[in-house]
């Protein structure tokens, strides 16, 4: 792995990506970082041995640029980068809702762009990263993006037209599970359990259920039915979830997240 990779706007996800790449075999000397605050850049140098540079230096030096800034900051960053990015650079965008065409229009004609939507489990090497090619990206560019993001979890290629849906499902997805655990913890307290015990019960149940979903090959309906005995406790709980429209609320919530991703693409901050 001798190519130089630069992570621009290195926040929590960017740092998780850097540390995962180093564990996967990248040399810290081949990794460049930019950060808005100088003290943040020095913190990254001290922690990981990577090299802080300016955005312009990253564009001139790195073979691959990974843009991890917020969607509303992408236009400003591209204006700064455009004079310095040769057409042989691979540019990877990690900004929610921003299409590859947005970057292609602001960079030199023919610059390869790949769009990636990852999520916060990158912090524990369990990310779900969804990868799409822009107009000039080749299979080799996609493979390189997979190699990078595979260091912090699983990757999946999709057509870019499906990116907004993937953002709603997996990009924002961890928050839905955290929200559910929060609500179940409150329920456990209401039922008389101490908060710490309720938390431990729910988290381990979530881990076990997730592993069963991943490894069993069974449909989630089948796995749920295996827990749901006639006239038992589970079916009573499921009935209340249905009575309160939880399924419909989840569908509406994901549609709202997808619609917000589309709004970001259209420039509505």
C-alpha positions as CSV (number, residue, x, y, z in Angstrom):
1,X,0.0,0.0,0.0
2,X,2.2,2.8,-1.2
3,X,-0.4,5.3,-2.4
4,X,-0.9,8.4,-0.3
5,X,-4.4,9.0,1.0
6,X,-5.6,12.3,2.5
7,X,-8.6,12.7,4.8
8,X,-9.9,16.2,4.6
9,X,-11.9,17.7,7.5
10,X,-11.0,14.9,9.9
11,X,-13.7,14.5,12.5
12,X,-14.7,11.4,14.4
13,X,-15.5,9.3,11.3
14,X,-12.4,10.5,9.5
15,X,-10.2,9.6,12.5
16,X,-11.9,6.2,12.8
17,X,-11.1,5.6,9.1
18,X,-7.5,6.6,9.6
19,X,-7.0,4.3,12.6
20,X,-8.7,1.4,10.8
21,X,-6.5,1.9,7.7
22,X,-3.4,1.8,9.9
23,X,-4.6,-1.4,11.6
24,X,-5.2,-2.8,8.1
25,X,-1.6,-2.2,7.0
26,X,-1.4,1.4,5.7
27,X,1.7,3.2,6.8
28,X,1.0,6.3,8.8
29,X,3.6,8.1,6.7
30,X,1.3,7.6,3.7
31,X,-1.7,9.2,5.4
32,X,-2.3,12.9,5.3
33,X,-4.9,14.8,7.3
34,X,-6.4,18.3,7.3
35,X,-8.4,19.8,10.1
36,X,-10.1,23.2,10.6
37,X,-8.2,23.8,13.9
38,X,-4.4,23.5,14.1
39,X,-4.6,21.9,17.5
40,X,-6.8,19.1,16.1
41,X,-4.3,18.4,13.4
42,X,-1.5,18.1,15.9
43,X,-3.7,15.8,18.0
44,X,-4.0,13.5,15.0
45,X,-0.3,13.6,14.4
46,X,0.5,12.7,18.0
47,X,-2.1,10.0,18.2
48,X,-1.7,8.2,14.9
49,X,1.6,9.4,13.4
50,X,-0.1,10.9,10.3
51,X,1.0,14.1,8.6
52,X,-1.1,17.3,8.9
53,X,-1.2,19.4,5.7
54,X,-3.3,22.1,4.2
55,X,-6.2,21.3,1.9
56,X,-4.1,22.6,-1.1
57,X,-1.1,20.5,-0.1
58,X,-3.3,17.4,0.2
59,X,-4.7,18.0,-3.3
60,X,-1.3,18.3,-4.8
61,X,0.3,15.4,-2.9
62,X,-2.2,12.6,-2.2
63,X,-3.3,10.1,-4.8
64,X,-6.7,9.8,-3.1
65,X,-8.7,12.5,-1.4
66,X,-11.4,11.6,1.1
67,X,-13.7,14.6,1.8
68,X,-15.4,14.1,5.2
69,X,-16.7,17.6,5.7
70,X,-20.4,18.4,6.4
71,X,-22.7,18.7,3.3
72,X,-23.1,22.4,3.8
73,X,-19.3,22.9,3.7
74,X,-18.6,20.9,0.6
75,X,-19.0,23.7,-1.9
76,X,-16.5,25.9,-0.1
77,X,-14.0,23.0,0.2
78,X,-14.3,22.2,-3.5
79,X,-13.7,25.9,-4.4
80,X,-10.5,25.7,-2.5
81,X,-9.4,22.4,-3.9
82,X,-10.4,22.8,-7.6
83,X,-7.2,24.7,-8.7
84,X,-5.0,22.0,-7.2
85,X,-6.6,18.7,-8.0
86,X,-5.2,16.9,-11.1
87,X,-7.5,14.7,-13.1
88,X,-5.6,11.6,-12.1
89,X,-6.7,12.0,-8.4
90,X,-9.5,9.9,-7.0
91,X,-11.9,12.0,-5.0
92,X,-14.1,10.2,-2.5
93,X,-17.0,12.1,-1.0
94,X,-18.5,11.1,2.4
95,X,-21.0,13.9,2.6
96,X,-24.7,12.9,3.0
97,X,-26.9,13.8,0.1
98,X,-24.2,15.3,-2.1
99,X,-24.3,13.7,-5.6
100,X,-21.1,12.9,-7.5
101,X,-22.2,15.4,-10.2
102,X,-21.9,18.2,-7.6
103,X,-18.2,17.4,-7.3
104,X,-17.6,16.7,-10.9
105,X,-19.0,20.1,-12.0
106,X,-16.6,21.9,-9.6
107,X,-13.4,19.8,-10.4
108,X,-11.5,19.4,-13.6
109,X,-13.3,17.6,-16.4
110,X,-12.7,13.8,-16.1
111,X,-11.8,13.7,-12.4
112,X,-13.0,10.4,-11.0
113,X,-15.4,10.7,-8.1
114,X,-16.8,8.0,-5.8
115,X,-19.6,8.6,-3.3
116,X,-19.5,6.7,0.0
117,X,-22.1,6.8,2.8
118,X,-20.6,5.2,5.9
119,X,-21.9,5.3,9.5
120,X,-20.7,5.7,13.1
121,X,-20.0,2.0,13.8
122,X,-16.8,2.8,11.9
123,X,-15.6,3.8,15.4
124,X,-15.7,0.1,16.3
125,X,-14.8,-1.4,12.9
126,X,-18.4,-2.4,12.3
127,X,-19.4,0.2,9.7
128,X,-21.8,-0.3,6.8
129,X,-20.3,1.8,3.9
130,X,-22.3,2.1,0.7
131,X,-20.3,2.9,-2.4
132,X,-21.3,4.4,-5.8
133,X,-19.4,5.5,-8.9
134,X,-19.5,8.9,-10.5
135,X,-19.3,9.4,-14.3
136,X,-15.6,9.0,-14.6
137,X,-14.9,6.4,-11.8
138,X,-13.7,3.0,-13.0
139,X,-14.0,-0.5,-11.4
140,X,-10.5,0.1,-10.1
141,X,-11.5,3.2,-8.3
142,X,-14.5,1.4,-6.7
143,X,-12.2,-1.4,-5.6
144,X,-9.8,1.1,-4.1
145,X,-12.7,2.8,-2.2
146,X,-13.8,-0.6,-0.9
147,X,-10.2,-1.4,0.2
148,X,-10.1,1.8,2.2
149,X,-13.6,1.6,3.8
150,X,-13.3,-2.2,4.3
151,X,-10.8,-1.4,7.0
152,X,-13.6,-0.2,9.2
153,X,-16.4,-2.6,8.3
154,X,-18.5,-4.0,5.5
155,X,-18.9,-2.4,2.1
156,X,-21.7,-2.6,-0.5
157,X,-21.8,-1.2,-4.1
158,X,-25.1,0.4,-5.2
159,X,-26.2,2.6,-8.1
160,X,-26.0,6.2,-7.0
161,X,-29.8,6.5,-7.4
162,X,-30.1,4.3,-4.3
163,X,-27.8,6.4,-2.1
164,X,-30.5,8.5,-0.5
165,X,-32.4,5.3,0.5
166,X,-29.2,3.8,1.9
167,X,-28.5,7.0,3.8
168,X,-31.9,6.7,5.4
169,X,-31.4,3.0,6.3
170,X,-27.8,2.6,7.3
171,X,-26.3,6.1,7.4
172,X,-28.8,7.3,9.9
173,X,-29.6,3.7,11.0
174,X,-27.5,3.5,14.2
175,X,-29.5,6.4,15.7
176,X,-32.7,4.5,15.3
177,X,-31.3,1.6,17.3
178,X,-29.9,3.9,20.0
179,X,-33.4,5.5,20.2
180,X,-35.0,2.1,20.6
181,X,-32.6,1.1,23.3
182,X,-33.2,4.4,25.1
183,X,-37.0,3.8,25.0
184,X,-36.6,0.2,26.2
185,X,-34.3,1.2,29.0
186,X,-37.0,3.7,30.2
187,X,-39.5,0.9,30.0
188,X,-37.2,-1.3,32.1
189,X,-37.0,1.4,34.8
190,X,-40.8,1.7,34.7
191,X,-41.0,-2.1,35.2
192,X,-38.8,-1.8,38.3
193,X,-35.3,-2.5,37.1
194,X,-32.3,-0.4,37.9
195,X,-31.0,1.6,34.9
196,X,-27.7,-0.2,34.6
197,X,-29.3,-3.7,34.7
198,X,-32.0,-2.7,32.2
199,X,-29.2,-1.3,29.9
200,X,-27.2,-4.5,30.1
201,X,-30.2,-6.7,29.4
202,X,-31.2,-4.7,26.4
203,X,-27.7,-4.3,24.9
204,X,-26.9,-8.0,25.1
205,X,-30.3,-8.9,23.7
206,X,-29.5,-6.5,20.8
207,X,-26.1,-8.0,20.2
208,X,-27.5,-11.5,20.2
209,X,-30.4,-10.6,17.9
210,X,-28.0,-8.9,15.4
211,X,-25.7,-11.8,15.3
212,X,-28.6,-14.2,14.7
213,X,-29.9,-11.9,11.9
214,X,-26.4,-11.9,10.3
215,X,-25.4,-15.5,10.7
216,X,-28.6,-17.7,10.8
217,X,-29.8,-17.0,7.3
218,X,-33.3,-16.9,8.6
219,X,-35.9,-14.2,7.6
220,X,-36.5,-11.8,10.5
221,X,-40.2,-12.8,10.6
222,X,-39.1,-16.4,11.2
223,X,-36.7,-15.4,14.0
224,X,-39.5,-13.3,15.6
225,X,-42.0,-16.2,15.3
226,X,-39.5,-18.4,17.1
227,X,-39.8,-16.1,20.2
228,X,-43.5,-15.6,19.9
229,X,-45.4,-18.5,21.6
230,X,-49.2,-18.7,21.6
231,X,-50.9,-16.4,24.2
232,X,-47.4,-15.6,25.6
233,X,-45.7,-12.4,26.7
234,X,-44.1,-11.6,23.3
235,X,-47.3,-11.6,21.3
236,X,-48.9,-9.3,23.8
237,X,-46.0,-6.9,23.3
238,X,-46.2,-7.2,19.5
239,X,-49.9,-6.4,19.6
240,X,-49.2,-3.2,21.4
241,X,-46.5,-2.2,19.0
242,X,-48.9,-2.8,16.1
243,X,-51.7,-0.9,17.9
244,X,-49.5,2.1,18.3
245,X,-48.4,2.1,14.7
246,X,-44.7,1.4,15.3
247,X,-44.2,-0.3,11.9
248,X,-45.9,2.6,10.1
249,X,-43.9,5.2,12.1
250,X,-40.6,3.5,11.2
251,X,-41.5,3.5,7.5
252,X,-42.5,7.2,7.7
253,X,-39.3,8.1,9.6
254,X,-37.1,6.5,6.9
255,X,-39.0,8.2,4.2
256,X,-38.4,11.5,6.0
257,X,-34.6,10.8,6.2
258,X,-34.5,9.9,2.5
259,X,-36.3,13.1,1.7
260,X,-33.9,15.1,3.8
261,X,-31.0,13.5,1.9
262,X,-32.6,14.7,-1.3
263,X,-33.0,18.2,0.0
264,X,-29.3,18.3,0.9
265,X,-28.5,17.3,-2.7
266,X,-30.6,20.2,-4.0
267,X,-28.8,22.7,-1.8
268,X,-31.4,23.2,1.0
269,X,-29.3,23.3,4.1
